[in-house]
Amino acid sequence: MDKPGSLTAEIEALIEKHSTLDVLTAIECICGEKAEHIRHNWQDNLTARRWDQASRAAGKAARNVAV
């Protein structure tokens, strides 16, 4: 068991409160928005692509949970 207040414990609490699907969907959205922010404000396409990949991975995981 992780220590109270640890990142793992906080994520577990979010999942218990909202659901795995909701947490993964939120991560997908956050990563996608981060990619757009980096692309627009920093013109760093490599880093933006990495955030896009993370967004797609979270979306795929969310779709697998939803099935």
C-alpha positions, 0 to 999 in steps of 0.5 A: 500500500502506498503512503497517504498523499503519494501520487499513487494514492491520490490517483487511486482516490480519483479513480474511486471517486470518479471512475477509471474511464473518467480519469483516463478521459480527463488525462486524454483531454489534458494531454491533447490541450498540452500538445496544442499549447506547446505547438501554438506557444512554443512551436515545439512540434517534437514535444507536442507530438509526444503529448499527442501520443500520450493523449492517444494512448490515454484515449485508447486505454479509456476505450478499452475500459469502456468496453 
